[in-house]
Amino acid sequence: MQLALGLTVWIVWFIVKYGALAFFCEQVPPPIEQGAFTWINTTLLIGSVAVTGLLLFWANNCWRAARSGNNGADSEINAFIAGLGAGVNLLGAVVTLSQGLMSLLLPPCL
Amino acid sequence: MNTNNETRKAEAALHDKFLKVWGNPRGWRALTIVNHTTVGIRFMVTGGIFFLIGGLLAMLMRTQLALPEQNIIEPKLYDQLFTMHGTVMMFLFAVPVLEGLAMYLIPKMIGARDLVFPRLSAFGYWCYLFGSLILMSSLVLGIAPAAGWFMYTPLTNDVYSPGPNVDFWLLGITFIEISAVSAGIELTVSILRTRTSGMTLLHMPLFCWYILVMALMIVFGFPPLILGSILLELERAAGMPFFDVARGGDPILWQHLFWLFGHPEVYIIFLPAAGIVSTLLPVFSRQPIVGYRWIVLAIISTGFISFGLWVHHMFTIGIPQLAQAFFSMASMLVAIPTGIQLFAWLATLWTGRPVYHVPMLWLVGFLFIFMIGGLTGVMLALVPFNWQVHDTHFVVAHLHYVMVGGMLFPLLAGLYYWLPHFSGRMPSDKLARWGFWLTFIGFNTTFLVMHLTGLLGMPRRVYTYPAGLGWELPNSISSMGGFIMAMGIAMVLLDIVLHFRFGRPAGANPWQADTLEWATDTPPQPYNFISLPDCSTRHPMWDSPDLQTTIAEGHHRLSEIDHGRRETWGSDPVSGAIREIIHLPGNSWLPFFSALALSGLCISLLIRNNNLALIAVSVSLVLLLSWSWKNGAFLETDSDSAVKPGYPQLHSRTFNGPGLWGMIVTLLADGALFLSILFGWLYLRVVAPHWQEPATAPLAWQPLLISGGLLTISTFWNHSIVRRLRADRDNHLQGQLWGIAAIGLAHCCVLIWAWSSSSLVATQTAHDAVIAVILMYQLFHSGLAVIMTALQAMRVAYGYVGKAAPYETAVVKPWWLYTTAVFWLAFIAIILLPIAWRSA
């Protein structure tokens, strides 16, 4: 699960974000002259920060699990999976935040 | 001496016994072979032939473009050439060849005797071959597709592309994609469930990680294009509008569906090739790869992030800038995992003691070319630059640097590396080096210059150009380079052909490789390993150099064959601990004839003959049902299922066999298709410029609710049957299964009635057309659930299903669950959502 969960959450958030942007720009577009500081961008940014936080939390949990094992064969494979999970969650967090920060730069519906 | 002779005799006797069970027939019966070694080689050879055809088309284009204002090739033919070149290289060469290589290697690398669903791989090959022949026949007939390998609408609708040209593409490619998805399912389950004892995920060869991610990407990535092709064909053949603006459709939906497949496709091709690099570099660097864990992380991340980039192919179509920024950022971030792999490879080279045999030449060539392709990729991820060079030869150059550098060079490295495995002989060093240098020089001469041609503004896909624009010299150089590259490829081919006769014998493990495929005979026997070794190391051949001998002598486990079954281990997906013995099906005509019947369907749809199509559907259905009847739990008596004391039971005696995993992975692909339909529905509602929705709902919700209720009851009942079987109770099993099938049938009837009494006119608006497709999808799944359950009921009478063999009920259960979930999701999307929308 851990190998796929982090980036699955990212991709789901990405699709939701892209879909919501298209929907709200079609239904209730804020004026262009308002620039990047619109309610759409604020919502997207808050959502991105929340998802980033969740992914960082999971990354931390996985990392701790990877470090807490003993020397048995089972724990070696568990540590491997947990370590990979930490990496996947961390990378998911980086991608989510990087994309989220774009909301600070551009108006949503231009 | 005597002991040695006796050992050899025992070994030969055991080999003969294994061949009786595993051997490949000859003559016409060779069409029945399902063995992964043969099927993998068939995929590779067929793909290689298509590569040569695709290359020939490229040569024709380069001849035409060598000088300005030439008329060697007419514009219409030129359109066909560039469309078919792209199509052949992407669909008929790159993916099938890599799948073939994976099919050939994966069981050998993980210590298995065959892939887990051998008949499915054979079926996939025949689908690929017949689909390709159908597509290529259009070129011979002069009616090949001519709208580009991306088939953008409205250019491809029946107004702008009348005639069968586009239909050849849509039907042929969909047929070929069945093959790709079946290979994806096959490889995923095989890697996860048939690794030899003790091969944990941590000890799995990196190539298997790459193929696992590639296979899962196929499972999720191909369904959007399959859906897009079905929708476009329905629009062309049945007049159902999905991309027609006037009737509420949107051509941009096609682009989304196409690139949802198209961008991951690049990584589907790149990942196995990178897997070859990660396999070969340690061998020729004489030391384990640096950063195994980092590379695994990079592979998984690449697989995911590559799905978030599809819009970077659509930067010029008018998407909001903020959305473009999201995709631009994702496009740049995918360089992180790629960079991790690149640095791991460089570190392996740096810290090792590299020996520069021929495969290494191709690897170094790959590093150089792929780096340039990657850098221009980052340039193209920048939106303003992308706008400037969009649809110019710069993009053509980038694409070829990525695809040829990222796929062809590693593939040829791998080909040279594994040639001794295929043939037992070594290639010629001299010819091989000539082949490399000519290809390398020719490739760079062609495409490095093409970047400049693009920056000078030359658009792609034009059949000629006027003199005086500065495009003459770069085009001439590119054409010359193309011919030099062709000479290089010809040299490689010559070497491969000659080596079968003149190559020196390779001996065992000629490159001193570390992975298990070199523990088989070279060339390998159909059963790969007579006995299956435990493997708790990442470098079995380095740690136990005598492994080939001890395996052949039967010193390891599962070397019993007197029962006449084809067997391999079924293992835990994470720890590699043995769970059960998987009994594999043998040679059969069914895959061949099923694919033949489906190609008959394809041809009848092409010539628009509905009666013939109906016959082909019926024949296909009979063949596929007969396949399912023969392929399930097969044992009639308990004595047939006897295993050696101390061994685990046969998979048909369990609830968690490979069939269940195959079903779940199939449903993942199916789910991707369904989500693509929902995406299309929501996309058109929000974005289509002339979306038309009736004032009142065309479908009544009450009968749908009844239909869904019946379906839910069937599913719960089916669920309870499996639970009772788990508790070792099978009383009234047959009657219950008939009951479930009957309620399922009632659900289908109510659904059909609800549809027929609705006001839907599928040819009038995109709104009605999409709902019709959702209903068809639902009926297909519900109908199949009923048929499968009825078959189960019949099989109870034969003793194939019951307490002793509960396997099949566990396989069918997820199908019912999925069908029910899809029904209620569709209900929410097409009934509840519009009500909420209207009231808002």
Interface residues (C-beta under 8 A of the other chain):
Chain A: L3 A4 L7 T8 W10 I11 F14 K17 Y18 G19 L21 A22 F23 C25 E26 N41 A73 D74 E76 I77 F80 I81 G83 L84 G87 V88 L91 G92 V94 V95 S98 Q99 M102 S103 L105 L106 P107 P108 C109 L110
Chain B: T200 L201 L202 R293 W294 V296 L297 I300 S301 F304 I305 F307 G308 P320 Q321 L322 A323 A325 F326 M329 A330 L333 I336 P337 S536 V574 S575 L682 Y683 V686 V687
